Amino acid sequence: MIMVWNGIPGELSNGGHRMHYLLGTYNRMRYVPKFLTEKYDPHDIYVISSDYNRTLQSAYSQLKGLYPPDNTRTLN
């Protein structure tokens, strides 16, 4: 079964973005500063994803929760 969000099959829904963002904030509370630095450092994080837009969006949303934009450099 293919889910359709905003008329585009296979895209991450707004709820999906929010869930991944919240997971990132949870991981921030759990792993910063024990295992990760307070500010984003590309040497600390390595993300692997398939080449589907929804998985890239999921990873990006989680990183935004882990390293909020007001506390980071631009995530590439």
N, C-alpha and C positions, 0 to 999 in steps of 0.2 A: 504494500500500500504506500503510495507516494503522498506526503503531506504537502499542501499548498499554502504558503503564507504570503500575503501581499500580492497574490497572483503569480508568483514565481516559484516553480517547483524546486524543492531541495534547498531553499534559503533558510537561514536561521531566523526564527521569529523574534519579536521584541522580548518575549518572555524568556527565550533561550539566551539572548544577549544578557538579560538581567541575571539569570541563574549563573552563567559563567562569570560575570562580574562579581557576584556575591561569593562564588567559590574562590575567586582571586583574593577578595578581602579577607576571607577566612584563612586562606593560606598565608597571607601577610601577617595576620595575628599569630599564626602558628609558627612560622619559620623566620620572621625578622625579629630580632637581630641574631638569633641563634645560628642560623645557617646561611642566611642571605643578608646582603648589605641593606641599609636603610634607603639608599638612593639607587636607581637603576644603573647597573654596570653590565654592558653586553658580554663581559667575560664570565659573569655569574650564571646566566640563563642561556640555555640552548633549547629552542623549540623545534620539534619535528612534527610536521603535519602532512596530510595528503594534499593534493592539489585541487580540492573541492572548495568552493567559496565558503560553504557553511563551516567547514573545519578550520579554515583560516580565520573566519570571523569568531569562532569559538575561542581559538588560541588568543587572538587579539583582545577579546573582551576579558578573558581571564588575566592577561597581563595588565590591562588597565586597572583591574581590581588589586592586583599584586603591587603595582607601582603606579599610584594615582598620578594623573597628568600634572598636578601642581607640585609634585615632588620628584619629577623625572626629566630626563632629556626626551627628545622625540624617539618613539619606538619605531624602528624600521623593520 
